[in-house]
Amino acid sequence: MSTLKSYAKGTEMPALTPGKLRLYSMRFCPFAQRTRLVLAHKNIEFETVNVDLKEKPEWFLERNPLGLVPVLEQDDKIIYESAVTCDYLDDVYPENKLTPSDPYSKARDRILMEMFSKLVTHYYGTFRSKGKDPEALESMWKNMLPFEKAIAERGTYFGGDKPSMLDFFVWPWFERMAVMVAMMSEVNPFPAEKFPKLTAWVEVMKTLPAVKETMFDTTTHLIFLQSNAAGKPNYDIGLTM
Ligand SMILES: N[C@@H](CCC(=O)N[C@@H](CS)C(=O)NCC(=O)O)C(=O)O
């Protein structure tokens, strides 16, 4: 059974089906979106159980003691940490392979993935300050430049003429860049003149079926982020069941 509304502490866990892959997720989590992108891109059959991250069910904490989504479960296997779940899926479902087979290309992508965690830190710094902290904004831009350069060298996608794991790994934060742009009237945090290649890449990414399947529009993201900032995250925006 696939669920939409999030399960909170005290709820009973939906019964597992033997052999069925399950994703524990939160609809607006960018890390879980990485896993959802890979699942969608590879047309993998799975079910989703969304979790209330403020009031976590006991059975969720039993599966991931870190208390973080995404988590994958299938029979006796439990896997968490977004990068690990994505690699696992790419290994177990090798069709539409996303990780380069060439060891050097794979290593270069890994370096960019490592660098991306810095970008994420400055992304949230810029977000929290609503662009009013010039140091956070400058740091975010500085950490975005290697990605602008990589796209310029590689083509349409980080994977060249087709999307790779790196494209899906970084996409969730670029999807949310539009939210930042909408929130900030005094400064554009993602100026096309500074990042022309990334700007073009964002538009191409939006046409991918996996992205279309997993993305939310800017207004919905904004509503979620505001509810989260107010300490009352609305995980179930727009859901009736
Ligand atoms: N390093 C983790 C980070 C995942 C993460 O931070 N997920 C957030 C939601 S976006 C979460 O589960 N937060 C719950 C908490 O911090 O208690 C990964 O890559 O999977």
The ligand as an ORCA input file, in Angstrom:
! r2SCAN-3c Opt
* xyz 0 1
  N      22.447     12.949      5.304
  C      21.066     12.622      5.142
  C      20.226     13.865      5.401
  C      18.737     13.566      5.346
  C      17.912     14.633      6.058
  O      18.454     15.581      6.633
  N      16.596     14.479      6.014
  C      15.756     15.375      6.780
  C      14.518     15.815      6.000
  S      14.894     16.797      4.599
  C      15.236     14.637      8.002
  O      14.914     13.473      7.930
  N      15.147     15.330      9.122
  C      14.640     14.799     10.346
  C      15.432     15.270     11.531
  O      16.406     16.021     11.336
  O      15.081     14.908     12.638
  C      20.813     12.074      3.754
  O      21.558     12.434      2.826
  O      19.911     11.235      3.601
*
